[in-house]
Every structure is written in C-alpha cells, then in structure tokens.
Amino acid sequence: MPFDLLGPNKAEPATVVSAAAELPKADESLASITDEKAWIEESFKIAKNDVYKSPIGLTKEPSTITQAYKDNAERIAKQRIALAGARLAKLLNDAFK
C-alpha cells in the first residue's frame, strides 16, 4: 500500500490536521513566490537533481529503489506539500485583503 503523507484516503479531519502538523515549516522566501512558472522550474530542478538519479535513471531495466532514495523522496514530498500550503495561503490572503 502506498504511503500517504496526509493520512489514509477519507481520513477524518483530525487525522489530516495531525499529519499536517508534522510537516516542516515552509521556507518563507520560497512561499512568497507567486509566479507559477517559477514553481514549475523549481519542480523540474528537483526532479532532475533528486528524483531521476541513482538508483532511478535512464535505463530500460527496472530500478531497485533503496531505503535512502525512499527517505529522500519522503523528505522532499513533505517539503513540497508544506510549501504548496504556504503558497496557497498567501494567494488566498492576498486575494481577500
């Protein structure tokens, strides 16, 4: 079963709130960026530097995902979720001022 960073599907709100509380604090300078093109460039850079690297690569053979790779992927996912939430909050706060 895949790991769900914010709890299982159809989780109770308290479960999601608890999981969200465990996320790292978003970088404020990155959270202030509202240009979606910059977001895309960030994600592309992360994909090149952290996702499509050993043990994953440009090969026709199946890759074996190591625990270190999984741990790094989880760390990045949590950072990106926290950053997405902070950016959404900024957009909404700016829109409703």
Summary of the structure (lengths in Angstrom):
residues: 97
radius of gyration: 15.9
end to end distance: 42.3
largest distance: 52.9
contacts: 200
relative contact order: 0.16
helix: 60%
strand: 0%
